[in-house]
Amino acid sequence: MGDLLKQITDKWYGAAIAAGVAIIAAGAAVQHGALIAFGAGLVLIGVGKFINHPYVQIPTVIDGFGRVVQAAEGHPRRNNFGGILFVVAGTVLLAIGCVRLAPL
């Protein structure tokens, strides 16, 4: 369980998903719609960022037999229409949640 949580929260957008799920659970427990919208916005933004930052492994050193000896790996940004849609929808839900949570 610890390894799974570490993998999920390795990047900030993974932590946003975990925090969003916790906020949704808390909002559902007290039946507070603004908290649920806020948490759902965090989850959607995190999912959109995961879509836009796929894991990539690029061979950097290849030996004489064509085998990869060393590879660079990371999460470069590669925009995807679906990822952008998730981020925009999440931003709207997050803003709705913030406005409804703010005292007037």
C-alpha positions as CSV (number, residue, x, y, z in Angstrom):
1,M,0.0,0.0,0.0
2,G,2.8,2.4,0.8
3,D,4.4,1.9,-2.6
4,L,1.1,2.5,-4.4
5,L,0.6,5.7,-2.5
6,K,4.1,6.8,-3.2
7,Q,3.6,6.2,-6.9
8,I,0.3,8.0,-7.0
9,T,1.6,11.1,-5.1
10,D,5.0,11.2,-6.8
11,K,3.9,14.2,-8.8
12,W,1.7,17.1,-7.6
13,Y,-1.2,16.1,-9.8
14,G,-1.2,12.6,-8.3
15,A,-1.4,14.2,-4.8
16,A,-4.3,16.4,-6.1
17,I,-6.2,13.3,-7.1
18,A,-5.7,11.7,-3.7
19,A,-6.6,15.0,-1.9
20,G,-9.7,15.4,-4.1
21,V,-10.9,11.9,-3.3
22,A,-10.5,12.6,0.4
23,I,-12.4,15.9,0.1
24,I,-15.2,14.2,-1.9
25,A,-15.5,11.6,0.8
26,A,-15.6,14.3,3.5
27,G,-18.2,16.3,1.6
28,A,-20.4,13.3,1.0
29,A,-20.2,12.4,4.7
30,V,-21.6,15.8,5.7
31,Q,-23.7,16.2,2.6
32,H,-22.0,19.4,1.5
33,G,-22.3,20.0,-2.3
34,A,-19.6,22.7,-2.4
35,L,-17.0,20.4,-0.9
36,I,-17.9,17.7,-3.4
37,A,-17.6,20.1,-6.3
38,F,-14.2,21.3,-5.0
39,G,-12.9,17.7,-4.6
40,A,-14.3,16.7,-8.0
41,G,-12.5,19.6,-9.5
42,L,-9.2,18.6,-8.0
43,V,-9.7,15.0,-9.2
44,L,-10.4,16.1,-12.8
45,I,-7.5,18.5,-12.9
46,G,-5.2,15.7,-11.6
47,V,-6.5,13.2,-14.2
48,G,-6.1,15.8,-17.0
49,K,-2.5,16.4,-15.9
50,F,-1.8,12.7,-15.9
51,I,-3.1,12.4,-19.4
52,N,-1.0,15.4,-20.5
53,H,2.2,14.1,-18.8
54,P,2.6,10.4,-19.9
55,Y,5.6,8.4,-18.7
56,V,8.2,8.3,-21.5
57,Q,11.4,6.3,-21.7
58,I,13.9,7.5,-24.3
59,P,17.0,5.4,-25.2
60,T,20.1,7.6,-24.8
61,V,22.9,5.0,-25.1
62,I,22.7,2.0,-27.4
63,D,25.5,-0.6,-27.5
64,G,26.9,-2.2,-30.7
65,F,24.2,-4.9,-30.7
66,G,21.3,-2.4,-30.8
67,R,20.4,-2.9,-27.1
68,V,19.5,0.0,-24.9
69,V,22.1,0.4,-22.3
70,Q,20.9,3.6,-20.7
71,A,17.6,5.4,-21.0
72,A,16.3,8.7,-19.9
73,E,12.8,8.6,-18.4
74,G,10.3,11.2,-17.3
75,H,7.0,12.9,-17.7
76,P,7.3,15.5,-20.5
77,R,4.2,17.5,-21.3
78,R,2.4,16.2,-24.4
79,N,-0.9,18.0,-24.8
80,N,-3.9,15.9,-25.5
81,F,-7.4,17.2,-26.2
82,G,-8.9,14.9,-23.6
83,G,-6.4,16.0,-21.0
84,I,-7.1,19.6,-21.7
85,L,-10.9,18.9,-21.5
86,F,-10.4,17.3,-18.0
87,V,-8.3,20.3,-16.8
88,V,-10.9,22.8,-18.0
89,A,-13.8,20.9,-16.5
90,G,-11.9,20.5,-13.3
91,T,-11.0,24.2,-13.2
92,V,-14.7,25.1,-13.6
93,L,-15.8,22.7,-10.8
94,L,-13.0,24.0,-8.6
95,A,-14.1,27.6,-9.1
96,I,-17.8,26.7,-8.4
97,G,-16.7,24.9,-5.2
98,C,-14.6,27.9,-4.2
99,V,-17.4,30.4,-4.8
100,R,-19.9,28.3,-3.0
101,L,-17.5,27.8,-0.1
102,A,-16.6,31.5,0.2
103,P,-18.6,33.4,2.9
104,L,-20.6,36.3,1.5
